[in-house]
Amino acid sequence: MKAWRLKEFNQPLSFEEIDDPVITDPTDVIIKIGGAGVCRTDLHLIEGIWDETLKTPLPFTIGHENAGWVHEIGSGVTTFEVGDPVIVHPVASCGKCLSCRAGEDMHCENLVFPGLTADGGYAEFLKTSERALIKLENGVEPKDVAPLADAGITAYRAVQKAAPLAKPGTKALLIGMGGLGHIAVQLMREFGNSDIIAMDTNEERLKLASDYGADESVLVKDGMIEEVLHLSEAKGVDLIIDLVGTDQTHEDSMKMLKKGGSYFVVGYGGALHVPSLNIINNEVNIVGSLVGNYNQLYELMKLHAKGKIHLHSTSYPLSEANEVLKKLDEGIINGRTVLVPE
């Protein structure tokens, strides 16, 4: 099959012919890829940021937002049949460790993470496990939902953590209205009762956020902190969900957060520097949030099936992966992009 391989950090991917994945465990499932989402984490993998944490197994196939059709099943698979349309939770979990038994698949002690620790979905076929699959409903096409497998449930998990604090009269600032942000706005509107302030560097993305339910929009520019403080009656916002995670967004967020407020960090790449006295004196909560678990993907897909969550995405041929990654790196992608095998 054709697949995009990461062979060297900080270099373009290589599109080449490799062996098809094969069943090696009774619970294995081979998926024929119908759509592979393009994520900023893919850029971070190419840059080598994940290497210290994951010991990236070069060369390998990237792509962790996947959906398609069941192509082949292991002897122990009982809940799916060949031809079923499915979305793939990014983690193939063991189901036996304490994290799995608690329902927190992404903390599995024995996880396989296609696209990060094993071959992923920038290819024609993908190997995963039966435990990772959710059947698509209502004739949904895999390419139309693939990014929900990571971007969607990452936003879902963060908003679900923040929503109990999003009471009437509170202000919630969501930073970054790209692939995660436009989903997070819809989820905050669905689960919370805060007034939602969307922040981004791009006016087109801010308009999309407004279309999906943001009450106010703030363009990143000089004076934006003062603008947010004005919108919060000079007190600061009660909640911030930072979907960007740079040094600058961390620094700015600490200036915009209300005393007793909560800062949810989802995007990454920067470093957060906060004096401990400031944390104590202002009683702020700083909360990390990872990708969502299997149940959260199931719940998100139910919301999508009811038409309550919409994904703004554009499809490209699989052969154009490097060009799409370049567009993402340049910040000219609106929403999500999906690679579709020809």
KEVEXLUM-784114 format. One line per field, with one value per residue (C-alpha): residue in one letter; x, y, z. Coordinates in nm, 2 decimals, decimal comma. Each point is the difference from the previous one (the first is absolute). Layout:
! KEVEXLUM-784114
aa = [A;...]
px = [X;...]
py = [Y;...]
pz = [Z;...]
END
This chain:
! KEVEXLUM-784114
aa = [M;K;A;W;R;L;K;E;F;N;Q;P;L;S;F;E;E;I;D;D;P;V;I;T;D;P;T;D;V;I;I;K;I;G;G;A;G;V;C;R;T;D;L;H;L;I;E;G;I;W;D;E;T;L;K;T;P;L;P;F;T;I;G;H;E;N;A;G;W;V;H;E;I;G;S;G;V;T;T;F;E;V;G;D;P;V;I;V;H;P;V;A;S;C;G;K;C;L;S;C;R;A;G;E;D;M;H;C;E;N;L;V;F;P;G;L;T;A;D;G;G;Y;A;E;F;L;K;T;S;E;R;A;L;I;K;L;E;N;G;V;E;P;K;D;V;A;P;L;A;D;A;G;I;T;A;Y;R;A;V;Q;K;A;A;P;L;A;K;P;G;T;K;A;L;L;I;G;M;G;G;L;G;H;I;A;V;Q;L;M;R;E;F;G;N;S;D;I;I;A;M;D;T;N;E;E;R;L;K;L;A;S;D;Y;G;A;D;E;S;V;L;V;K;D;G;M;I;E;E;V;L;H;L;S;E;A;K;G;V;D;L;I;I;D;L;V;G;T;D;Q;T;H;E;D;S;M;K;M;L;K;K;G;G;S;Y;F;V;V;G;Y;G;G;A;L;H;V;P;S;L;N;I;I;N;N;E;V;N;I;V;G;S;L;V;G;N;Y;N;Q;L;Y;E;L;M;K;L;H;A;K;G;K;I;H;L;H;S;T;S;Y;P;L;S;E;A;N;E;V;L;K;K;L;D;E;G;I;I;N;G;R;T;V;L;V;P;E]
px = [0,00;0,10;0,08;0,16;0,31;0,19;0,36;0,19;-0,10;-0,05;-0,02;-0,30;-0,18;0,08;-0,29;0,09;-0,12;0,01;-0,15;-0,37;-0,06;-0,08;-0,21;0,23;-0,25;-0,35;-0,14;0,18;-0,20;0,13;-0,17;-0,02;0,06;-0,28;0,14;0,31;-0,01;0,30;0,09;0,25;0,14;0,11;0,22;0,13;0,09;0,19;0,18;0,11;-0,18;-0,15;0,32;0,12;-0,34;-0,09;0,33;-0,15;0,06;0,15;-0,09;-0,37;-0,34;-0,16;-0,37;-0,21;-0,35;-0,14;-0,33;-0,08;-0,15;0,08;0,22;0,11;-0,06;0,18;-0,14;-0,12;-0,19;-0,37;-0,15;0,10;-0,02;0,19;-0,15;-0,12;0,07;0,19;0,18;0,32;0,08;0,37;0,11;0,00;-0,02;0,06;-0,32;0,17;0,20;-0,16;-0,02;-0,19;-0,23;-0,07;-0,09;0,30;0,13;0,26;0,18;0,02;0,32;0,04;-0,14;0,07;-0,06;-0,01;0,15;0,22;0,14;-0,09;-0,10;-0,29;-0,26;0,18;-0,03;-0,25;-0,04;0,04;0,03;-0,18;-0,20;-0,37;0,00;0,08;-0,30;-0,33;-0,25;-0,12;-0,37;-0,24;0,21;0,28;0,31;0,33;0,17;-0,26;0,07;0,36;0,13;-0,25;0,22;0,25;-0,07;-0,37;0,06;0,29;-0,24;-0,27;0,22;0,11;-0,35;-0,14;0,25;-0,08;-0,38;-0,09;0,17;-0,17;-0,30;-0,23;0,17;0,35;0,23;0,19;0,28;0,10;0,34;0,05;-0,29;0,15;-0,06;-0,07;-0,13;-0,31;-0,10;0,07;-0,23;-0,29;0,07;0,02;-0,33;-0,15;0,13;0,07;-0,18;0,29;0,02;0,25;0,28;0,20;0,35;0,21;0,26;-0,23;-0,33;-0,14;0,04;-0,16;-0,30;-0,03;0,01;-0,28;-0,21;0,04;-0,10;0,27;-0,15;0,30;0,31;0,35;0,27;0,35;0,17;0,13;-0,26;-0,17;0,06;-0,17;-0,28;-0,06;0,02;-0,26;-0,23;0,04;-0,07;0,37;0,00;0,14;-0,17;-0,11;0,12;0,26;0,04;0,34;-0,01;0,33;0,25;0,29;0,22;-0,21;-0,34;0,11;0,13;-0,30;-0,25;0,14;-0,07;-0,36;-0,10;-0,22;0,10;-0,13;-0,02;0,10;0,25;-0,03;0,30;-0,06;0,24;0,37;0,34;0,07;0,09;-0,22;0,19;-0,21;0,15;-0,15;-0,10;-0,22;-0,17;-0,07;-0,09;-0,24;-0,11;0,01;-0,04;0,23;-0,13;0,15;-0,23;0,10;-0,19;-0,34;-0,08;-0,20;-0,33;0,05;0,04;-0,32;-0,18;0,14;-0,11;-0,35;-0,01;0,12;-0,26;-0,27;0,14;0,11;0,38;0,12;0,35;0,13;0,25;0,15;0,11;0,32;0,14;0,24;0,28;0,00;0,09;0,32;-0,18;-0,28;0,24;0,18;-0,34;-0,06;0,34;-0,06;-0,33;-0,22;-0,22;-0,35;-0,15;0,14;0,15;-0,04;0,21;-0,20;0,17;-0,07]
py = [0,00;0,37;0,18;0,32;-0,08;0,22;-0,11;0,30;0,28;0,35;-0,14;-0,05;-0,34;-0,26;-0,16;-0,35;-0,36;-0,21;-0,34;-0,01;-0,04;-0,36;-0,16;-0,12;-0,01;-0,14;0,35;0,18;0,18;0,14;0,32;0,12;0,37;0,23;0,31;0,09;0,33;0,24;0,12;0,24;-0,29;-0,14;0,31;-0,04;-0,36;0,11;0,26;-0,28;0,16;-0,34;-0,19;0,03;-0,11;-0,27;-0,10;0,05;-0,33;0,14;-0,07;-0,02;0,11;0,29;0,08;-0,05;0,14;-0,29;-0,13;-0,25;-0,35;-0,33;-0,19;-0,30;-0,14;-0,22;-0,33;0,14;0,30;-0,03;0,35;0,11;-0,14;0,06;0,31;0,18;0,37;0,10;0,28;-0,10;0,11;0,10;-0,24;-0,38;-0,08;-0,33;0,00;-0,16;0,27;0,21;0,31;-0,20;-0,15;0,36;0,09;0,22;-0,16;0,27;-0,08;-0,38;-0,14;-0,22;0,24;-0,02;0,35;-0,03;0,31;0,06;-0,33;-0,22;0,04;0,24;0,10;0,20;-0,31;-0,23;-0,24;0,02;-0,26;0,06;-0,20;-0,08;0,20;0,32;-0,01;0,18;-0,07;0,30;0,07;0,15;-0,05;0,23;-0,01;-0,07;0,29;0,24;-0,10;-0,12;0,30;-0,06;-0,30;0,24;0,37;-0,07;-0,20;0,22;0,30;-0,22;-0,10;0,35;0,15;-0,28;0,08;0,37;-0,01;-0,04;0,33;0,17;0,13;0,28;0,34;-0,14;0,07;-0,27;0,09;-0,25;0,07;-0,14;-0,04;-0,25;-0,37;-0,05;0,34;0,00;-0,34;0,13;0,30;-0,23;-0,23;0,29;0,13;-0,35;-0,08;0,34;0,32;0,25;0,29;-0,12;0,22;-0,14;0,12;-0,06;0,16;-0,05;0,19;-0,27;-0,26;0,25;0,03;-0,38;0,00;0,26;-0,21;-0,30;0,19;0,23;0,31;0,23;-0,01;0,14;0,03;-0,06;0,34;0,28;0,08;-0,33;-0,07;0,33;-0,09;-0,33;0,17;0,25;-0,28;-0,15;0,33;0,03;-0,31;-0,25;-0,31;-0,29;-0,27;-0,02;-0,30;0,05;-0,20;0,15;-0,04;0,23;0,20;0,31;-0,16;-0,12;0,34;0,18;-0,24;0,07;0,37;-0,06;-0,26;0,10;-0,07;-0,35;-0,07;-0,32;-0,03;-0,32;-0,07;-0,20;0,13;-0,06;0,11;0,28;0,01;0,14;0,21;0,11;0,10;-0,22;0,30;0,12;-0,34;0,01;0,37;-0,02;-0,35;-0,09;-0,36;-0,11;-0,32;-0,21;-0,19;-0,28;-0,18;-0,14;-0,36;-0,25;0,09;0,37;-0,09;-0,21;0,30;0,24;-0,22;-0,01;0,38;0,01;-0,25;0,23;0,30;0,18;0,01;0,09;-0,05;0,27;-0,19;-0,02;-0,32;-0,04;-0,31;-0,21;0,08;0,37;-0,06;0,20;0,30;-0,02;-0,01;0,31;0,18;-0,10;0,12;0,34;0,04;0,02;-0,30;0,09;-0,29;-0,34;-0,17;-0,37;-0,21;-0,25;-0,29;0,01]
pz = [0,00;-0,03;0,32;0,12;0,20;0,25;-0,06;0,15;0,23;-0,15;-0,35;-0,23;0,01;-0,25;-0,21;-0,07;-0,04;0,32;0,10;0,10;0,38;0,10;0,28;0,28;0,30;0,01;0,09;-0,29;-0,26;-0,33;-0,11;-0,36;0,05;-0,12;0,16;0,20;0,18;-0,01;0,35;0,14;0,20;-0,34;-0,04;0,35;-0,08;-0,31;0,21;0,25;0,30;0,10;-0,04;0,37;0,12;-0,25;-0,15;-0,35;-0,19;-0,32;-0,28;0,06;-0,14;0,17;0,03;0,32;-0,11;-0,19;-0,13;-0,27;-0,06;0,17;-0,25;0,19;0,35;0,24;0,12;0,33;-0,14;0,07;-0,02;-0,35;-0,35;-0,32;-0,17;0,32;-0,01;0,31;0,18;0,18;0,35;-0,02;0,27;-0,04;0,37;0,19;0,20;0,30;0,18;0,27;-0,23;-0,26;0,27;0,11;-0,35;-0,06;-0,32;-0,07;0,32;-0,08;0,13;-0,31;-0,26;-0,37;-0,16;-0,38;-0,15;0,31;0,12;-0,30;-0,36;-0,05;-0,25;-0,27;-0,20;-0,17;0,29;0,38;0,27;0,33;0,25;0,04;0,32;-0,19;-0,24;-0,01;-0,28;-0,20;-0,01;-0,25;-0,31;0,13;-0,23;0,18;-0,16;0,14;0,37;0,01;0,20;0,27;0,10;0,15;-0,04;0,09;0,31;0,11;0,00;0,16;0,29;0,08;-0,03;0,21;0,28;-0,03;-0,04;0,37;0,06;-0,29;0,20;-0,11;0,03;-0,05;-0,29;-0,19;-0,23;-0,26;-0,17;-0,35;-0,23;-0,24;-0,02;0,37;0,08;-0,23;0,16;0,35;-0,05;-0,10;0,30;0,24;-0,13;0,04;0,35;0,17;0,08;-0,02;-0,24;-0,26;-0,12;-0,30;-0,07;-0,31;-0,23;-0,30;-0,06;-0,22;0,28;0,25;-0,24;0,00;0,38;0,01;-0,24;0,23;0,32;0,13;0,16;-0,05;-0,22;0,08;-0,27;0,12;-0,02;0,22;0,26;0,00;0,37;0,08;-0,23;0,18;0,34;-0,13;-0,10;0,35;0,19;0,08;0,22;-0,25;-0,14;0,21;-0,24;-0,27;-0,23;-0,18;-0,32;-0,12;0,29;-0,10;0,24;-0,10;0,06;0,34;0,10;-0,13;0,16;0,35;-0,06;-0,12;0,27;0,29;0,36;0,07;-0,37;-0,18;-0,29;-0,21;-0,21;-0,32;-0,26;0,06;-0,11;0,24;0,37;0,28;0,26;0,29;0,34;0,27;0,20;-0,29;-0,01;0,37;0,03;-0,30;0,07;-0,36;-0,13;-0,28;-0,16;-0,28;-0,23;-0,24;-0,28;0,11;0,08;-0,19;0,18;-0,08;-0,37;0,02;0,16;-0,26;-0,28;0,14;0,01;-0,36;-0,11;0,15;-0,19;0,31;-0,08;-0,35;-0,14;-0,23;-0,22;-0,35;-0,18;-0,20;-0,18;0,21;-0,25;0,11;0,36;0,00;-0,17;0,26;0,29;-0,14;-0,01;0,36;0,11;-0,18;0,19;-0,31;0,08;0,12;0,21;-0,07;-0,31;-0,09;-0,23;-0,21;-0,19;-0,37]
END
